[in-house]
Amino acid sequence: MNKKGFTTIEIIVSISLVSIILIPLLVSLVKLREDYSKVNDDSDVRILGSSIVRTINNDIKQKGGIKSITCPQETMCTITLNNDETRQLTLRENEETQNLDITSPDVTKLQKTIKRTTLEYKNITKNKKIMTKTLSSETLKTTYNDSNKERTIENTDNHHITHLTFKSNTYTVPKKENTTQKLYTITIHMSDSKYNINVYGLS
């Protein structure tokens, strides 16, 4: 008599073999998705940085360079240009915390904090905004209760701007006797320092 269909043992063996193949594949796909998300985040920050540098540098060049810079606070720099117009670079921060629903018995507290940092570049002389850029980052704070002892873990996604600084260097202009210029550098500091944004301007 011809055997029709599969026996229970054959089905179990087949499912086991498929599982052995699929589980590593799924793990790889999850890791690939995380890596892709990270690459996207990095790319977004670099594109934003290029946009900020291009906007500010173009404005400085069009107005003949920088006369002076003062940064009375880590969140604000005032730039006086050679055509006597004034620019202001301002960093504003907004933070919002939410308590999330807890689904695990081991977790005693779950909080999500959304931090938004907005960089504004403004023409003070004409009271006109030239550029506004906002970055958002989320921090998930999870508190566990392990043997009556609390343990907190924080995970942060994306990046935000932390503060502003500037410096100036005087140098001699090549082939021009007794002529010096100043190179001003404004640094927009990021939560991850490898993404710091440098804006340059000559006097």
Z-matrix of the N, CA and C atoms (Angstrom, degrees):
N
C 1 1.463
C 2 1.538 1 109.47
N 3 1.336 2 116.37 1 132.26
C 4 1.467 3 120.39 2 179.19
C 5 1.525 4 110.49 3 -72.47
N 6 1.357 5 115.08 4 138.07
C 7 1.472 6 120.08 5 178.12
C 8 1.527 7 109.40 6 -82.69
N 9 1.335 8 117.21 7 130.00
C 10 1.465 9 121.77 8 179.31
C 11 1.531 10 109.29 9 -111.66
N 12 1.342 11 115.64 10 139.94
C 13 1.463 12 119.63 11 177.39
C 14 1.531 13 111.92 12 76.27
N 15 1.363 14 115.52 13 -166.40
C 16 1.455 15 121.97 14 -177.02
C 17 1.525 16 109.45 15 -117.06
N 18 1.310 17 115.50 16 149.53
C 19 1.474 18 119.26 17 173.90
C 20 1.518 19 108.58 18 -80.29
N 21 1.324 20 116.39 19 164.88
C 22 1.474 21 121.84 20 179.61
C 23 1.522 22 111.07 21 -59.57
N 24 1.329 23 116.21 22 -39.93
C 25 1.473 24 120.22 23 -178.85
C 26 1.527 25 110.37 24 -64.96
N 27 1.323 26 116.92 25 -40.83
C 28 1.466 27 121.00 26 179.51
C 29 1.532 28 111.14 27 -63.64
N 30 1.339 29 115.47 28 -40.31
C 31 1.475 30 119.58 29 179.10
C 32 1.527 31 110.17 30 -64.99
N 33 1.351 32 116.53 31 -44.16
C 34 1.476 33 120.85 32 -179.68
C 35 1.526 34 110.59 33 -62.02
N 36 1.332 35 115.60 34 -44.57
C 37 1.471 36 119.74 35 179.27
C 38 1.531 37 110.71 36 -61.86
N 39 1.345 38 115.96 37 -42.26
C 40 1.480 39 120.10 38 179.70
C 41 1.526 40 111.37 39 -62.22
N 42 1.363 41 115.85 40 -45.18
C 43 1.479 42 120.24 41 179.36
C 44 1.525 43 110.17 42 -61.99
N 45 1.350 44 116.51 43 -40.75
C 46 1.469 45 120.76 44 179.97
C 47 1.520 46 111.34 45 -62.39
N 48 1.337 47 115.36 46 -43.53
C 49 1.469 48 119.24 47 179.96
C 50 1.526 49 111.83 48 -64.87
N 51 1.346 50 116.23 49 -42.09
C 52 1.469 51 120.55 50 178.54
C 53 1.532 52 110.03 51 -62.93
N 54 1.356 53 116.02 52 -40.65
C 55 1.477 54 120.26 53 179.66
C 56 1.517 55 111.23 54 -63.03
N 57 1.341 56 115.76 55 -41.98
C 58 1.473 57 120.09 56 179.88
C 59 1.524 58 110.56 57 -60.39
N 60 1.322 59 116.37 58 -36.17
C 61 1.477 60 120.60 59 179.84
C 62 1.528 61 111.66 60 -77.61
N 63 1.343 62 116.70 61 -41.45
C 64 1.468 63 121.18 62 -172.40
C 65 1.523 64 113.51 63 -75.36
N 66 1.339 65 118.81 64 -37.56
C 67 1.477 66 120.92 65 -174.38
C 68 1.535 67 111.47 66 -59.55
N 69 1.355 68 119.48 67 -51.75
C 70 1.480 69 118.05 68 176.91
C 71 1.530 70 112.86 69 -60.31
N 72 1.344 71 115.24 70 -34.68
C 73 1.458 72 119.61 71 179.71
C 74 1.532 73 111.19 72 -64.74
N 75 1.339 74 116.36 73 -42.39
C 76 1.469 75 120.74 74 178.62
C 77 1.520 76 111.39 75 -65.56
N 78 1.346 77 116.30 76 -40.73
C 79 1.476 78 120.61 77 177.84
C 80 1.528 79 109.94 78 -60.14
N 81 1.335 80 115.20 79 -43.70
C 82 1.473 81 119.88 80 179.06
C 83 1.525 82 111.70 81 -63.37
N 84 1.341 83 116.23 82 -39.73
C 85 1.463 84 120.26 83 -179.98
C 86 1.527 85 111.36 84 -65.63
N 87 1.349 86 116.90 85 -40.45
C 88 1.467 87 120.98 86 178.72
C 89 1.523 88 109.85 87 -63.18
N 90 1.342 89 116.47 88 -45.18
C 91 1.472 90 120.40 89 178.93
C 92 1.527 91 111.09 90 -63.17
N 93 1.338 92 115.70 91 -40.99
C 94 1.466 93 120.72 92 178.69
C 95 1.522 94 111.10 93 -61.61
N 96 1.338 95 115.69 94 -40.03
C 97 1.464 96 119.91 95 179.22
C 98 1.523 97 110.72 96 -65.77
N 99 1.351 98 117.21 97 -41.11
C 100 1.469 99 121.10 98 178.49
C 101 1.531 100 110.45 99 -63.87
N 102 1.346 101 115.84 100 -43.30
C 103 1.467 102 119.88 101 179.16
C 104 1.525 103 110.83 102 -63.84
N 105 1.332 104 117.05 103 -40.55
C 106 1.466 105 121.85 104 179.16
C 107 1.525 106 110.68 105 -63.14
N 108 1.357 107 115.50 106 -41.44
C 109 1.466 108 120.07 107 178.63
C 110 1.518 109 110.45 108 -63.53
N 111 1.346 110 116.90 109 -40.93
C 112 1.461 111 121.52 110 179.37
C 113 1.525 112 110.71 111 -64.08
N 114 1.342 113 115.83 112 -42.71
C 115 1.473 114 120.35 113 178.63
C 116 1.521 115 110.02 114 -61.49
N 117 1.336 116 117.03 115 -41.54
C 118 1.464 117 120.90 116 178.72
C 119 1.519 118 111.11 117 -61.87
N 120 1.360 119 117.12 118 -44.33
C 121 1.463 120 121.59 119 178.81
C 122 1.525 121 110.26 120 -60.21
N 123 1.347 122 116.11 121 -47.39
C 124 1.464 123 120.78 122 -179.70
C 125 1.523 124 110.69 123 -60.69
N 126 1.323 125 115.86 124 -43.89
C 127 1.458 126 121.03 125 -179.21
C 128 1.525 127 110.85 126 -62.81
N 129 1.332 128 116.51 127 -42.39
C 130 1.471 129 120.72 128 179.70
C 131 1.520 130 111.47 129 -60.68
N 132 1.348 131 116.45 130 -42.71
C 133 1.474 132 120.48 131 -178.86
C 134 1.524 133 110.27 132 -66.03
N 135 1.335 134 116.62 133 -41.60
C 136 1.469 135 119.54 134 -179.72
C 137 1.537 136 111.43 135 -66.93
N 138 1.318 137 117.21 136 -39.29
C 139 1.472 138 121.28 137 177.54
C 140 1.527 139 109.95 138 -64.01
N 141 1.349 140 116.56 139 -42.59
C 142 1.465 141 120.74 140 178.02
C 143 1.524 142 110.41 141 -61.17
N 144 1.338 143 116.09 142 -44.41
C 145 1.471 144 120.38 143 179.35
C 146 1.514 145 112.07 144 -60.13
N 147 1.338 146 116.60 145 -43.46
C 148 1.477 147 120.79 146 178.92
C 149 1.520 148 110.94 147 -62.75
N 150 1.326 149 116.52 148 -38.82
C 151 1.466 150 120.99 149 180.00
C 152 1.530 151 111.12 150 -65.54
N 153 1.351 152 116.80 151 -42.07
C 154 1.467 153 121.43 152 179.22
C 155 1.525 154 110.32 153 -63.56
N 156 1.334 155 116.55 154 -48.52
C 157 1.473 156 121.39 155 -178.97
C 158 1.528 157 110.66 156 -60.20
N 159 1.322 158 116.75 157 -45.88
C 160 1.475 159 121.08 158 -178.15
C 161 1.528 160 111.38 159 -61.37
N 162 1.334 161 116.86 160 -44.64
C 163 1.478 162 120.96 161 -177.78
C 164 1.522 163 111.33 162 -64.10
N 165 1.345 164 116.79 163 -48.53
C 166 1.478 165 120.34 164 -176.23
C 167 1.525 166 110.77 165 -71.00
N 168 1.335 167 117.13 166 -44.76
C 169 1.472 168 119.86 167 -179.08
C 170 1.524 169 112.32 168 -62.16
N 171 1.327 170 116.88 169 -41.45
C 172 1.476 171 120.37 170 178.80
C 173 1.524 172 110.80 171 -61.66
N 174 1.336 173 116.31 172 -41.55
C 175 1.465 174 120.38 173 179.79
C 176 1.521 175 110.99 174 -64.86
N 177 1.351 176 116.45 175 -42.81
C 178 1.472 177 120.76 176 -179.76
C 179 1.531 178 110.70 177 -63.39
N 180 1.325 179 117.00 178 -43.22
C 181 1.477 180 121.18 179 -179.55
C 182 1.526 181 111.39 180 -64.27
N 183 1.327 182 116.36 181 -42.11
C 184 1.465 183 120.37 182 -179.02
C 185 1.525 184 112.54 183 -63.51
N 186 1.330 185 116.83 184 -27.61
C 187 1.467 186 120.70 185 -177.96
C 188 1.525 187 112.88 186 -98.91
N 189 1.328 188 116.82 187 12.17
C 190 1.468 189 120.17 188 172.14
C 191 1.509 190 115.64 189 87.66
N 192 1.310 191 118.75 190 11.21
C 193 1.462 192 120.80 191 177.75
C 194 1.525 193 112.95 192 101.57
N 195 1.337 194 115.17 193 -174.34
C 196 1.470 195 122.01 194 -174.04
C 197 1.520 196 110.87 195 -104.00
N 198 1.324 197 115.88 196 134.93
C 199 1.463 198 121.60 197 174.26
C 200 1.526 199 110.36 198 -89.78
N 201 1.335 200 116.23 199 -43.77
C 202 1.472 201 119.88 200 179.02
C 203 1.529 202 109.89 201 -163.35
N 204 1.337 203 114.79 202 159.09
C 205 1.464 204 121.73 203 175.35
C 206 1.521 205 108.76 204 -134.73
N 207 1.313 206 116.53 205 138.16
C 208 1.465 207 121.60 206 170.15
C 209 1.524 208 108.09 207 -132.30
N 210 1.336 209 115.56 208 139.72
C 211 1.469 210 121.06 209 176.54
C 212 1.528 211 107.61 210 -125.84
N 213 1.354 212 117.24 211 84.09
C 214 1.463 213 120.22 212 -177.40
C 215 1.529 214 113.32 213 -65.97
N 216 1.323 215 116.00 214 -21.92
C 217 1.461 216 121.13 215 178.02
C 218 1.528 217 108.53 216 -134.58
N 219 1.341 218 116.12 217 163.21
C 220 1.466 219 120.21 218 177.18
C 221 1.526 220 111.78 219 -74.52
N 222 1.326 221 116.02 220 -5.04
C 223 1.468 222 120.04 221 -179.20
C 224 1.531 223 112.52 222 -112.61
N 225 1.350 224 117.21 223 5.94
C 226 1.472 225 118.54 224 -177.51
C 227 1.523 226 111.30 225 -153.61
N 228 1.336 227 116.17 226 133.64
C 229 1.463 228 122.28 227 173.58
C 230 1.529 229 108.64 228 -128.44
N 231 1.331 230 116.30 229 134.72
C 232 1.468 231 121.91 230 176.83
C 233 1.526 232 108.54 231 -106.45
N 234 1.322 233 116.45 232 126.70
C 235 1.465 234 122.52 233 -176.72
C 236 1.523 235 108.73 234 -115.41
N 237 1.333 236 116.61 235 121.32
C 238 1.470 237 121.14 236 173.60
C 239 1.522 238 107.90 237 -99.60
N 240 1.328 239 116.15 238 122.88
C 241 1.460 240 120.89 239 -177.24
C 242 1.524 241 110.96 240 -91.80
N 243 1.321 242 116.50 241 167.19
C 244 1.467 243 120.95 242 -176.03
C 245 1.523 244 113.50 243 -69.26
N 246 1.334 245 118.17 244 -15.27
C 247 1.470 246 119.78 245 174.76
C 248 1.533 247 110.88 246 -93.20
N 249 1.363 248 114.61 247 13.66
C 250 1.477 249 123.54 248 177.41
C 251 1.532 250 114.08 249 70.92
N 252 1.318 251 118.38 250 8.54
C 253 1.465 252 119.78 251 170.67
C 254 1.530 253 109.35 252 -80.58
N 255 1.331 254 115.77 253 154.15
C 256 1.466 255 121.01 254 -177.34
C 257 1.522 256 110.37 255 -116.76
N 258 1.326 257 114.82 256 136.48
C 259 1.454 258 121.47 257 175.68
C 260 1.529 259 108.98 258 -117.35
N 261 1.320 260 115.46 259 152.88
C 262 1.464 261 119.60 260 176.76
C 263 1.533 262 109.06 261 -132.20
N 264 1.326 263 115.11 262 127.62
C 265 1.458 264 122.07 263 175.82
C 266 1.531 265 107.05 264 -105.91
N 267 1.327 266 115.91 265 116.25
C 268 1.462 267 120.26 266 -173.23
C 269 1.522 268 110.72 267 -125.62
N 270 1.335 269 114.98 268 137.04
C 271 1.466 270 121.13 269 176.71
C 272 1.529 271 109.10 270 -109.89
N 273 1.330 272 115.40 271 125.36
C 274 1.472 273 120.55 272 177.91
C 275 1.522 274 108.96 273 -118.72
N 276 1.342 275 114.51 274 141.45
C 277 1.470 276 119.70 275 -177.82
C 278 1.522 277 110.53 276 -123.32
N 279 1.327 278 114.14 277 137.42
C 280 1.470 279 120.25 278 177.11
C 281 1.523 280 107.73 279 -132.58
N 282 1.337 281 116.24 280 133.40
C 283 1.468 282 120.30 281 -177.22
C 284 1.521 283 110.56 282 -131.15
N 285 1.321 284 115.19 283 136.09
C 286 1.468 285 121.11 284 -178.54
C 287 1.525 286 108.71 285 -134.22
N 288 1.342 287 116.90 286 129.06
C 289 1.462 288 121.82 287 -179.05
C 290 1.519 289 110.72 288 -114.24
N 291 1.345 290 115.45 289 133.53
C 292 1.469 291 121.30 290 -179.85
C 293 1.529 292 109.27 291 -123.57
N 294 1.357 293 116.13 292 137.45
C 295 1.458 294 121.07 293 172.37
C 296 1.527 295 108.15 294 -89.78
N 297 1.328 296 116.59 295 122.69
C 298 1.455 297 121.26 296 -176.67
C 299 1.529 298 110.93 297 -95.34
N 300 1.331 299 115.09 298 158.49
C 301 1.467 300 120.52 299 176.74
C 302 1.522 301 109.84 300 -67.57
N 303 1.333 302 115.69 301 139.73
C 304 1.461 303 121.63 302 -179.26
C 305 1.525 304 109.45 303 -98.62
N 306 1.331 305 115.33 304 126.62
C 307 1.479 306 119.44 305 -178.89
C 308 1.528 307 111.78 306 -110.52
N 309 1.340 308 117.62 307 -11.86
C 310 1.460 309 120.92 308 -178.81
C 311 1.524 310 110.33 309 -106.94
N 312 1.345 311 118.89 310 136.56
C 313 1.471 312 121.16 311 179.12
C 314 1.527 313 112.75 312 -67.82
N 315 1.339 314 116.96 313 -20.14
C 316 1.473 315 120.37 314 -179.56
C 317 1.527 316 112.40 315 -80.69
N 318 1.340 317 116.39 316 -17.52
C 319 1.471 318 120.67 317 -177.12
C 320 1.528 319 109.38 318 -95.07
N 321 1.344 320 116.09 319 127.96
C 322 1.470 321 120.38 320 179.94
C 323 1.531 322 111.96 321 -99.54
N 324 1.339 323 116.63 322 -21.89
C 325 1.468 324 119.76 323 -179.15
C 326 1.515 325 109.87 324 -154.18
N 327 1.333 326 115.93 325 137.86
C 328 1.458 327 121.62 326 179.39
C 329 1.529 328 108.39 327 -136.53
N 330 1.338 329 115.44 328 115.09
C 331 1.469 330 120.21 329 -177.04
C 332 1.526 331 110.51 330 -125.88
N 333 1.321 332 115.41 331 140.45
C 334 1.470 333 120.95 332 173.88
C 335 1.520 334 108.50 333 -118.29
N 336 1.330 335 115.37 334 125.14
C 337 1.464 336 121.06 335 178.54
C 338 1.524 337 108.93 336 -112.54
N 339 1.322 338 116.26 337 124.65
C 340 1.467 339 121.99 338 177.97
C 341 1.528 340 108.06 339 -105.94
N 342 1.334 341 115.59 340 119.50
C 343 1.465 342 120.86 341 179.80
C 344 1.523 343 108.67 342 -110.86
N 345 1.317 344 115.88 343 125.54
C 346 1.468 345 120.91 344 177.10
C 347 1.522 346 109.02 345 -116.43
N 348 1.330 347 116.44 346 127.20
C 349 1.463 348 120.86 347 176.47
C 350 1.529 349 108.30 348 -117.71
N 351 1.322 350 115.54 349 125.17
C 352 1.472 351 121.47 350 -177.21
C 353 1.518 352 110.07 351 -114.07
N 354 1.326 353 115.65 352 126.39
C 355 1.460 354 122.07 353 177.52
C 356 1.521 355 108.33 354 -103.38
N 357 1.332 356 115.53 355 123.92
C 358 1.473 357 120.32 356 -178.88
C 359 1.523 358 109.51 357 -119.21
N 360 1.322 359 116.09 358 131.29
C 361 1.464 360 122.80 359 175.35
C 362 1.521 361 106.95 360 -114.84
N 363 1.344 362 115.50 361 117.96
C 364 1.463 363 120.02 362 -169.08
C 365 1.526 364 111.75 363 -128.49
N 366 1.332 365 114.98 364 142.23
C 367 1.467 366 122.16 365 171.49
C 368 1.524 367 106.82 366 -85.63
N 369 1.342 368 115.76 367 101.64
C 370 1.470 369 120.43 368 -177.46
C 371 1.520 370 110.86 369 -68.02
N 372 1.346 371 116.75 370 -37.37
C 373 1.467 372 121.61 371 -178.15
C 374 1.521 373 111.39 372 -57.80
N 375 1.341 374 116.52 373 -42.53
C 376 1.471 375 120.90 374 -178.39
C 377 1.526 376 112.85 375 -104.60
N 378 1.333 377 116.09 376 4.88
C 379 1.474 378 121.65 377 -179.35
C 380 1.537 379 111.42 378 50.82
N 381 1.352 380 114.27 379 53.62
C 382 1.470 381 120.00 380 -175.41
C 383 1.528 382 109.99 381 -134.85
N 384 1.348 383 115.85 382 131.50
C 385 1.463 384 120.24 383 176.95
C 386 1.529 385 109.60 384 -75.87
N 387 1.334 386 115.28 385 131.34
C 388 1.463 387 120.32 386 177.81
C 389 1.527 388 110.14 387 -97.88
N 390 1.339 389 116.50 388 -36.97
C 391 1.458 390 120.38 389 -176.50
C 392 1.527 391 110.36 390 -154.00
N 393 1.327 392 115.97 391 141.20
C 394 1.465 393 122.00 392 172.09
C 395 1.528 394 108.08 393 -137.66
N 396 1.332 395 116.15 394 123.13
C 397 1.470 396 121.37 395 179.15
C 398 1.531 397 109.17 396 -129.31
N 399 1.335 398 116.12 397 135.77
C 400 1.470 399 120.86 398 -178.92
C 401 1.520 400 110.73 399 -123.95
N 402 1.336 401 115.40 400 135.23
C 403 1.460 402 122.41 401 173.75
C 404 1.527 403 108.84 402 -117.52
N 405 1.335 404 116.53 403 142.02
C 406 1.464 405 120.96 404 178.71
C 407 1.517 406 110.22 405 -123.36
N 408 1.333 407 116.01 406 142.21
C 409 1.466 408 120.22 407 173.79
C 410 1.525 409 108.54 408 -136.11
N 411 1.320 410 115.84 409 147.97
C 412 1.464 411 121.64 410 -179.93
C 413 1.520 412 109.96 411 -117.68
N 414 1.336 413 116.04 412 134.51
C 415 1.460 414 121.59 413 175.61
C 416 1.518 415 108.71 414 -118.60
N 417 1.326 416 115.22 415 124.61
C 418 1.469 417 120.69 416 177.49
C 419 1.524 418 107.52 417 -102.95
N 420 1.333 419 115.53 418 118.76
C 421 1.465 420 122.06 419 -178.22
C 422 1.526 421 108.85 420 -108.89
N 423 1.331 422 116.06 421 112.36
C 424 1.462 423 121.54 422 -176.73
C 425 1.526 424 109.67 423 -111.74
N 426 1.334 425 116.41 424 126.50
C 427 1.466 426 121.50 425 178.39
C 428 1.521 427 109.13 426 -109.42
N 429 1.337 428 115.06 427 122.29
C 430 1.463 429 121.20 428 179.85
C 431 1.521 430 110.36 429 -105.06
N 432 1.327 431 116.42 430 153.07
C 433 1.460 432 121.76 431 176.25
C 434 1.522 433 107.74 432 -112.21
N 435 1.320 434 116.62 433 96.55
C 436 1.463 435 122.05 434 -179.65
C 437 1.521 436 109.73 435 -103.82
N 438 1.307 437 116.82 436 109.19
C 439 1.474 438 122.23 437 178.83
C 440 1.529 439 111.21 438 52.49
N 441 1.345 440 114.13 439 51.02
C 442 1.474 441 122.23 440 178.90
C 443 1.530 442 113.36 441 62.95
N 444 1.338 443 116.36 442 18.81
C 445 1.463 444 120.37 443 176.88
C 446 1.519 445 108.62 444 -124.93
N 447 1.338 446 116.76 445 124.89
C 448 1.469 447 120.33 446 -176.02
C 449 1.527 448 111.11 447 -79.82
N 450 1.313 449 115.35 448 141.91
C 451 1.462 450 122.56 449 178.83
C 452 1.519 451 107.64 450 -136.30
N 453 1.350 452 116.92 451 128.11
C 454 1.468 453 121.34 452 -175.99
C 455 1.524 454 110.92 453 -113.68
N 456 1.327 455 115.39 454 133.27
C 457 1.473 456 121.64 455 177.38
C 458 1.531 457 108.28 456 -122.38
N 459 1.348 458 116.55 457 133.79
C 460 1.466 459 121.45 458 178.66
C 461 1.525 460 110.32 459 -115.21
N 462 1.326 461 116.58 460 133.03
C 463 1.466 462 122.57 461 175.30
C 464 1.528 463 108.66 462 -125.09
N 465 1.332 464 116.26 463 126.45
C 466 1.470 465 120.71 464 -178.85
C 467 1.518 466 110.61 465 -115.92
N 468 1.343 467 115.85 466 132.55
C 469 1.461 468 122.24 467 176.70
C 470 1.532 469 109.22 468 -111.50
N 471 1.315 470 115.56 469 145.07
C 472 1.467 471 123.16 470 177.81
C 473 1.531 472 111.41 471 70.72
N 474 1.318 473 116.63 472 -172.62
C 475 1.460 474 121.59 473 -171.16
C 476 1.532 475 110.65 474 -130.60
N 477 1.349 476 115.12 475 160.94
C 478 1.461 477 119.73 476 174.00
C 479 1.528 478 109.03 477 -143.43
N 480 1.332 479 115.08 478 164.21
C 481 1.470 480 120.95 479 179.23
C 482 1.528 481 107.99 480 -87.70
N 483 1.328 482 117.11 481 136.48
C 484 1.472 483 120.23 482 -176.70
C 485 1.536 484 112.97 483 -101.87
N 486 1.349 485 118.21 484 -45.60
C 487 1.467 486 119.67 485 -178.75
C 488 1.536 487 110.06 486 -166.77
N 489 1.329 488 115.13 487 174.82
C 490 1.470 489 122.81 488 -179.82
C 491 1.528 490 109.86 489 -120.69
N 492 1.334 491 117.03 490 142.15
C 493 1.474 492 121.12 491 171.42
C 494 1.529 493 108.10 492 -140.45
N 495 1.349 494 116.09 493 164.72
C 496 1.463 495 118.90 494 174.77
C 497 1.523 496 109.87 495 -145.31
N 498 1.331 497 115.67 496 158.19
C 499 1.470 498 121.54 497 173.47
C 500 1.520 499 108.23 498 -146.59
N 501 1.340 500 115.78 499 160.30
C 502 1.468 501 119.82 500 177.41
C 503 1.520 502 109.17 501 -133.34
N 504 1.324 503 115.49 502 141.32
C 505 1.468 504 121.80 503 177.21
C 506 1.522 505 109.17 504 -124.13
N 507 1.345 506 116.71 505 131.60
C 508 1.465 507 121.07 506 176.73
C 509 1.522 508 109.01 507 -94.96
N 510 1.309 509 116.11 508 134.36
C 511 1.464 510 118.99 509 178.45
C 512 1.530 511 109.37 510 -142.25
N 513 1.320 512 115.54 511 159.89
C 514 1.463 513 121.82 512 -179.54
C 515 1.524 514 109.25 513 -87.37
N 516 1.317 515 114.93 514 133.06
C 517 1.463 516 119.97 515 -179.95
C 518 1.528 517 109.36 516 -74.66
N 519 1.334 518 118.23 517 125.70
C 520 1.471 519 120.40 518 179.53
C 521 1.534 520 111.77 519 -59.42
N 522 1.345 521 115.44 520 140.86
C 523 1.474 522 123.47 521 175.74
C 524 1.531 523 113.44 522 66.09
N 525 1.350 524 117.29 523 10.94
C 526 1.469 525 119.79 524 175.95
C 527 1.518 526 107.82 525 -127.03
N 528 1.323 527 115.76 526 107.70
C 529 1.458 528 121.09 527 -173.90
C 530 1.530 529 111.61 528 -67.17
N 531 1.345 530 115.13 529 135.97
C 532 1.478 531 122.77 530 178.06
C 533 1.527 532 113.00 531 57.03
N 534 1.320 533 117.05 532 27.50
C 535 1.469 534 120.44 533 178.51
C 536 1.521 535 109.49 534 -113.07
N 537 1.328 536 115.43 535 127.80
C 538 1.468 537 119.68 536 177.89
C 539 1.528 538 109.54 537 -125.37
N 540 1.304 539 114.68 538 155.37
C 541 1.452 540 121.07 539 175.99
C 542 1.523 541 109.19 540 -135.74
N 543 1.319 542 115.50 541 161.79
C 544 1.457 543 120.00 542 175.66
C 545 1.520 544 109.43 543 -111.91
N 546 1.316 545 115.00 544 137.34
C 547 1.452 546 121.14 545 173.15
C 548 1.527 547 107.32 546 -107.17
N 549 1.328 548 115.43 547 115.83
C 550 1.466 549 121.02 548 178.95
C 551 1.534 550 109.23 549 -95.74
N 552 1.319 551 115.44 550 137.55
C 553 1.467 552 120.62 551 177.14
C 554 1.521 553 109.42 552 -127.67
N 555 1.320 554 115.56 553 117.40
C 556 1.470 555 120.64 554 173.41
C 557 1.527 556 107.30 555 -99.78
N 558 1.318 557 116.69 556 125.11
C 559 1.467 558 120.89 557 178.79
C 560 1.522 559 109.68 558 -107.11
N 561 1.311 560 115.16 559 124.34
C 562 1.468 561 122.08 560 174.99
C 563 1.529 562 105.73 561 -98.09
N 564 1.325 563 115.86 562 106.06
C 565 1.463 564 121.25 563 -172.93
C 566 1.529 565 110.98 564 -81.76
N 567 1.345 566 115.17 565 133.46
C 568 1.452 567 121.92 566 179.77
C 569 1.527 568 110.57 567 -104.02
N 570 1.342 569 116.02 568 164.37
C 571 1.468 570 120.61 569 178.70
C 572 1.528 571 111.05 570 -62.28
N 573 1.322 572 117.02 571 -28.08
C 574 1.462 573 122.16 572 170.78
C 575 1.527 574 106.25 573 -112.30
N 576 1.341 575 116.79 574 113.41
C 577 1.470 576 121.15 575 -169.43
C 578 1.532 577 113.52 576 -61.67
N 579 1.341 578 117.99 577 -20.57
C 580 1.472 579 118.23 578 179.98
C 581 1.527 580 112.03 579 -69.19
N 582 1.341 581 116.92 580 -12.14
C 583 1.465 582 120.50 581 178.07
C 584 1.531 583 111.97 582 -103.57
N 585 1.347 584 117.99 583 10.77
C 586 1.464 585 120.51 584 178.34
C 587 1.533 586 110.41 585 -52.76
N 588 1.340 587 115.18 586 141.91
C 589 1.467 588 121.37 587 -176.96
C 590 1.529 589 109.05 588 -108.92
N 591 1.330 590 117.15 589 124.88
C 592 1.473 591 122.37 590 179.01
C 593 1.531 592 109.95 591 -108.54
N 594 1.336 593 114.73 592 126.79
C 595 1.469 594 121.36 593 176.85
C 596 1.527 595 107.37 594 -113.05
N 597 1.345 596 117.19 595 128.42
C 598 1.465 597 121.53 596 -175.65
C 599 1.527 598 110.95 597 -112.04
N 600 1.339 599 114.70 598 148.07
C 601 1.463 600 119.85 599 175.54
C 602 1.518 601 110.47 600 -153.87
N 603 1.338 602 117.14 601 137.44
C 604 1.472 603 121.93 602 178.92
C 605 1.514 604 110.06 603 -92.99
N 606 1.336 605 115.00 604 154.86
C 607 1.468 606 119.64 605 176.56
C 608 1.529 607 109.29 606 -79.15
